[in-house]
């Protein structure tokens, strides 16, 4: 049989649990036509490459990234990042910067909330230092902002503006008046990214091309795009351009997309729009079949939903849906043959999802088939650890996060909970399908998007001097050590498990006959590489559907 490519003398890790190792493969018409030992090559003829024992693995699938979100950030002025000792120093720094740079329409800053020492800022204080222009201060974790009155006025935010998700995504109020502090994506994102809707097609294409080029460079052949909260208009603009790029043959990556809803009251419109997205954004490498929900927020600003209260505020946060509301939605998704992917940082958020799946399965029985993914999973309650496997819920982690600063966590959770975070190995050993992702919200220099960084930190739970990452991010090993993963587990979570989560395991995720010929060639053997410094790895050759992409 004539083949387009024959490879021999390779160390192939297939990610096929039945046949994990091979030494030869054959590609024909963009698919794997043979995978095995070299004796089986006698049935094929064509161009043959002797890899001299080099390492081969499937293309990487990153199953939770923000691909559409960061296009707007590509053209956003992030402004000045600073640290301070309390509110007055913050105000003084911003006032001095504004005085030294007069005449701008908007001044933008970024600050970690901990530097306010428990104090907060109000629009009146920001108005006092910036009365004639807009001022926007982003909290460093990216889930809240402070703005002055001019920003509120431009976006029509008044005392009467309803909160997108009361208690989760909302406009902070005091005595019934908005203070200028805005929490979580559905409320803050239209303010941060509002001007992005005016970007030209060429600008969007340029940003996407930069991301595509980097993805190809590191061997990412498929992603789940996890959407933009509160700004589906711009989200769709990006999908329009992804569709155009694919129709032009310029999208060498499989993009699995979504539509975002914030709460139960948006479900009717959200389902209708998701079905439209499924029809309109359906090309060879772009598919949309998933509803994205931000079930909770993040830890430092206490919007992540917790089973037991935070130690410092004695609050628990809330979820965007109750278990009953989510179970009802699962029934609707099941009928429409759609899936759901949920941001779940706190243990109450993932528990609510697990409870809802349990309710839906009892109602629907064997007809239930919704793919449900819980993403991030910073904290898990002991009682829920085995339920992911039992209920068939995918557990998606962002492993380069597994290096929290203990001094940030201890005030929130105390010693016991703080030392029991990111329990990915426990879920893996329970039989759950665990997948890996890079997340991130801006393209920048792409350092956090590096999947080999994710693999390294997944194995070490630290960022050392050997890690290919920012020097300021160096961290000690984060407990518990029992949650460290092995290299094969990291590769499987980034390949076949990711394909299973996306529902494309019949085409992608492993080197098997009949699947798309997505594979990577490395000069070094990843299976024997040292965990520390693993982030420096990079494929020398990347193939997408049998064609060399780099």
VENPEWO-V335984 format. One record per pair of residues at least 12 apart in sequence whose ideal C-beta (glycine too) atoms are under 6 Angstrom apart, sorted by the first residue. I is the first residue (numbers start at 1). J is the second residue. D is the distance in whole Angstrom. If there is no record, write none. Layout:
BEGIN
i=I j=J d=D
i=I j=J d=D
END
This chain:
BEGIN
i=1 j=43 d=6
i=1 j=44 d=5
i=2 j=45 d=6
i=2 j=46 d=6
i=3 j=26 d=5
i=3 j=28 d=5
i=3 j=44 d=5
i=3 j=46 d=4
i=4 j=27 d=5
i=4 j=28 d=6
i=5 j=27 d=4
i=6 j=26 d=5
i=6 j=44 d=6
i=6 j=46 d=5
i=6 j=48 d=4
i=7 j=25 d=5
i=7 j=49 d=5
i=7 j=51 d=6
i=8 j=24 d=5
i=8 j=38 d=5
i=8 j=50 d=6
i=9 j=50 d=5
i=9 j=51 d=6
i=10 j=23 d=6
i=10 j=51 d=4
i=10 j=56 d=5
i=11 j=53 d=6
i=11 j=55 d=5
i=12 j=56 d=4
i=13 j=57 d=5
i=14 j=510 d=6
i=14 j=511 d=4
i=15 j=58 d=5
i=15 j=492 d=6
i=15 j=495 d=4
i=15 j=496 d=4
i=15 j=510 d=4
i=16 j=510 d=5
i=16 j=512 d=5
i=22 j=35 d=5
i=22 j=36 d=5
i=23 j=37 d=5
i=23 j=38 d=6
i=24 j=38 d=5
i=24 j=41 d=5
i=26 j=44 d=5
i=27 j=517 d=4
i=27 j=546 d=4
i=30 j=517 d=6
i=30 j=545 d=4
i=30 j=546 d=4
i=31 j=514 d=6
i=31 j=517 d=6
i=32 j=513 d=5
i=32 j=515 d=6
i=32 j=517 d=5
i=35 j=511 d=5
i=35 j=513 d=6
i=54 j=521 d=6
i=55 j=522 d=4
i=55 j=525 d=5
i=55 j=526 d=6
i=56 j=519 d=6
i=56 j=521 d=6
i=57 j=520 d=5
i=58 j=495 d=4
i=58 j=510 d=5
i=58 j=511 d=5
i=58 j=519 d=6
i=59 j=219 d=6
i=59 j=221 d=3
i=59 j=518 d=3
i=59 j=520 d=6
i=60 j=219 d=5
i=60 j=220 d=5
i=60 j=451 d=5
i=60 j=494 d=5
i=61 j=222 d=4
i=61 j=498 d=3
i=61 j=499 d=6
i=62 j=220 d=5
i=62 j=223 d=5
i=62 j=437 d=5
i=62 j=438 d=5
i=63 j=224 d=5
i=63 j=396 d=6
i=63 j=435 d=4
i=63 j=437 d=5
i=63 j=498 d=4
i=63 j=501 d=5
i=64 j=224 d=6
i=64 j=226 d=5
i=64 j=375 d=5
i=64 j=396 d=5
i=64 j=437 d=3
i=64 j=439 d=6
i=65 j=223 d=5
i=65 j=438 d=6
i=66 j=226 d=6
i=66 j=441 d=5
i=67 j=223 d=6
i=67 j=225 d=4
i=68 j=225 d=6
i=68 j=228 d=6
i=68 j=235 d=5
i=68 j=238 d=4
i=69 j=228 d=5
i=69 j=441 d=6
i=70 j=442 d=5
i=70 j=443 d=5
i=71 j=204 d=6
i=71 j=207 d=4
i=71 j=238 d=5
i=72 j=193 d=4
i=72 j=196 d=3
i=73 j=442 d=4
i=74 j=207 d=4
i=74 j=443 d=6
i=77 j=108 d=5
i=79 j=108 d=3
i=79 j=109 d=5
i=80 j=97 d=6
i=80 j=109 d=5
i=81 j=110 d=4
i=83 j=115 d=5
i=84 j=115 d=5
i=86 j=117 d=5
i=87 j=116 d=5
i=87 j=119 d=4
i=91 j=129 d=6
i=94 j=109 d=6
i=94 j=129 d=6
i=95 j=129 d=4
i=98 j=130 d=5
i=104 j=133 d=6
i=105 j=133 d=6
i=106 j=134 d=4
i=107 j=135 d=5
i=108 j=136 d=5
i=109 j=137 d=5
i=110 j=138 d=5
i=110 j=140 d=6
i=111 j=137 d=6
i=112 j=140 d=4
i=113 j=139 d=5
i=121 j=146 d=5
i=122 j=179 d=5
i=122 j=180 d=6
i=123 j=148 d=5
i=123 j=149 d=5
i=123 j=180 d=3
i=126 j=148 d=4
i=127 j=148 d=5
i=127 j=149 d=5
i=130 j=148 d=6
i=134 j=150 d=5
i=134 j=151 d=5
i=135 j=148 d=4
i=136 j=151 d=6
i=141 j=298 d=6
i=141 j=300 d=5
i=142 j=441 d=6
i=143 j=184 d=6
i=143 j=297 d=6
i=143 j=298 d=5
i=143 j=301 d=6
i=144 j=183 d=5
i=144 j=301 d=5
i=145 j=182 d=5
i=145 j=188 d=5
i=146 j=180 d=6
i=146 j=181 d=5
i=147 j=180 d=5
i=155 j=191 d=5
i=159 j=177 d=5
i=159 j=178 d=6
i=164 j=186 d=4
i=164 j=187 d=5
i=164 j=262 d=5
i=165 j=262 d=5
i=165 j=263 d=5
i=165 j=320 d=5
i=167 j=318 d=4
i=168 j=184 d=6
i=168 j=303 d=6
i=168 j=318 d=5
i=168 j=320 d=6
i=169 j=184 d=4
i=169 j=186 d=4
i=169 j=187 d=5
i=170 j=183 d=5
i=170 j=187 d=6
i=184 j=297 d=5
i=184 j=303 d=6
i=185 j=229 d=3
i=185 j=230 d=6
i=185 j=294 d=6
i=186 j=229 d=5
i=186 j=230 d=4
i=186 j=262 d=4
i=189 j=229 d=5
i=189 j=230 d=5
i=189 j=231 d=5
i=190 j=230 d=5
i=190 j=231 d=5
i=193 j=231 d=6
i=196 j=234 d=5
i=197 j=233 d=6
i=197 j=234 d=5
i=204 j=241 d=5
i=205 j=241 d=6
i=211 j=443 d=6
i=214 j=446 d=5
i=215 j=253 d=5
i=216 j=542 d=6
i=216 j=549 d=5
i=216 j=550 d=5
i=219 j=520 d=4
i=219 j=539 d=4
i=219 j=542 d=5
i=221 j=518 d=4
i=221 j=544 d=5
i=222 j=254 d=4
i=222 j=508 d=6
i=223 j=255 d=6
i=224 j=256 d=5
i=224 j=502 d=6
i=225 j=255 d=6
i=225 j=257 d=5
i=226 j=292 d=6
i=227 j=258 d=5
i=227 j=260 d=4
i=227 j=292 d=4
i=229 j=260 d=6
i=229 j=294 d=5
i=232 j=260 d=6
i=239 j=281 d=5
i=242 j=255 d=6
i=242 j=286 d=5
i=243 j=281 d=5
i=243 j=283 d=6
i=243 j=286 d=6
i=246 j=283 d=4
i=246 j=285 d=5
i=246 j=286 d=5
i=251 j=285 d=5
i=252 j=544 d=5
i=252 j=549 d=5
i=254 j=285 d=5
i=255 j=286 d=5
i=256 j=287 d=6
i=256 j=502 d=5
i=257 j=288 d=4
i=258 j=290 d=4
i=258 j=292 d=4
i=259 j=273 d=5
i=259 j=274 d=4
i=259 j=277 d=5
i=260 j=292 d=5
i=263 j=320 d=5
i=264 j=321 d=6
i=264 j=325 d=4
i=267 j=329 d=6
i=274 j=291 d=6
i=289 j=338 d=6
i=289 j=339 d=6
i=290 j=339 d=5
i=290 j=341 d=5
i=291 j=340 d=5
i=292 j=341 d=5
i=293 j=342 d=5
i=294 j=343 d=4
i=295 j=319 d=5
i=295 j=320 d=5
i=295 j=342 d=5
i=295 j=343 d=6
i=295 j=344 d=5
i=295 j=349 d=4
i=296 j=317 d=6
i=296 j=319 d=6
i=296 j=345 d=6
i=296 j=346 d=5
i=296 j=349 d=4
i=298 j=345 d=6
i=302 j=315 d=6
i=302 j=317 d=6
i=303 j=317 d=5
i=304 j=317 d=6
i=304 j=345 d=4
i=304 j=346 d=4
i=305 j=317 d=4
i=305 j=318 d=6
i=305 j=319 d=5
i=305 j=346 d=4
i=305 j=348 d=4
i=305 j=349 d=4
i=306 j=346 d=5
i=306 j=348 d=5
i=307 j=347 d=5
i=307 j=348 d=5
i=307 j=381 d=5
i=310 j=412 d=5
i=311 j=413 d=6
i=311 j=414 d=5
i=312 j=411 d=5
i=319 j=349 d=5
i=319 j=352 d=5
i=323 j=352 d=5
i=323 j=355 d=4
i=323 j=356 d=5
i=326 j=356 d=4
i=327 j=356 d=4
i=327 j=359 d=4
i=327 j=360 d=5
i=330 j=360 d=4
i=330 j=370 d=5
i=331 j=360 d=6
i=333 j=370 d=5
i=334 j=364 d=6
i=334 j=368 d=6
i=334 j=370 d=5
i=339 j=370 d=6
i=339 j=371 d=4
i=340 j=372 d=6
i=341 j=373 d=5
i=342 j=374 d=6
i=343 j=375 d=6
i=344 j=374 d=4
i=345 j=376 d=5
i=345 j=378 d=5
i=346 j=379 d=6
i=347 j=379 d=5
i=347 j=380 d=5
i=347 j=381 d=4
i=350 j=374 d=5
i=351 j=384 d=5
i=353 j=374 d=6
i=354 j=384 d=6
i=354 j=387 d=5
i=354 j=391 d=6
i=357 j=372 d=6
i=357 j=391 d=5
i=357 j=393 d=6
i=371 j=503 d=6
i=372 j=393 d=5
i=373 j=394 d=4
i=373 j=396 d=5
i=373 j=501 d=6
i=375 j=396 d=4
i=376 j=398 d=6
i=377 j=395 d=6
i=377 j=397 d=6
i=378 j=421 d=6
i=379 j=421 d=6
i=380 j=423 d=5
i=385 j=426 d=5
i=386 j=430 d=5
i=388 j=427 d=6
i=388 j=432 d=4
i=389 j=430 d=5
i=389 j=431 d=4
i=389 j=432 d=4
i=394 j=433 d=5
i=394 j=501 d=5
i=395 j=427 d=5
i=395 j=432 d=5
i=395 j=434 d=5
i=396 j=435 d=5
i=396 j=437 d=6
i=397 j=424 d=5
i=398 j=437 d=5
i=398 j=439 d=5
i=399 j=436 d=6
i=399 j=454 d=4
i=399 j=457 d=5
i=399 j=458 d=4
i=400 j=448 d=6
i=400 j=453 d=5
i=400 j=454 d=5
i=400 j=457 d=5
i=402 j=422 d=5
i=402 j=457 d=5
i=402 j=461 d=5
i=402 j=478 d=6
i=403 j=462 d=6
i=403 j=463 d=5
i=403 j=475 d=4
i=403 j=478 d=5
i=404 j=478 d=6
i=419 j=479 d=4
i=423 j=483 d=6
i=424 j=483 d=6
i=425 j=483 d=4
i=425 j=485 d=6
i=433 j=497 d=5
i=433 j=500 d=6
i=434 j=493 d=5
i=435 j=493 d=5
i=435 j=497 d=5
i=435 j=498 d=5
i=435 j=501 d=5
i=436 j=454 d=6
i=436 j=493 d=4
i=436 j=494 d=5
i=438 j=454 d=6
i=447 j=469 d=6
i=451 j=494 d=6
i=452 j=534 d=6
i=452 j=535 d=5
i=452 j=537 d=5
i=453 j=469 d=6
i=453 j=535 d=4
i=455 j=490 d=4
i=455 j=534 d=6
i=456 j=534 d=4
i=456 j=535 d=4
i=458 j=485 d=5
i=458 j=490 d=5
i=459 j=484 d=6
i=459 j=485 d=6
i=459 j=531 d=4
i=460 j=531 d=5
i=460 j=532 d=6
i=461 j=477 d=5
i=461 j=478 d=5
i=461 j=484 d=6
i=462 j=475 d=5
i=462 j=477 d=4
i=463 j=475 d=5
i=464 j=532 d=5
i=466 j=532 d=5
i=466 j=533 d=4
i=467 j=535 d=5
i=468 j=535 d=4
i=468 j=536 d=5
i=487 j=527 d=6
i=495 j=509 d=5
i=496 j=509 d=4
i=496 j=510 d=5
i=516 j=545 d=5
i=517 j=545 d=6
i=517 j=546 d=4
i=518 j=544 d=6
i=519 j=543 d=5
i=520 j=539 d=4
i=520 j=542 d=6
i=521 j=540 d=6
i=521 j=541 d=4
i=522 j=539 d=5
i=523 j=540 d=5
END
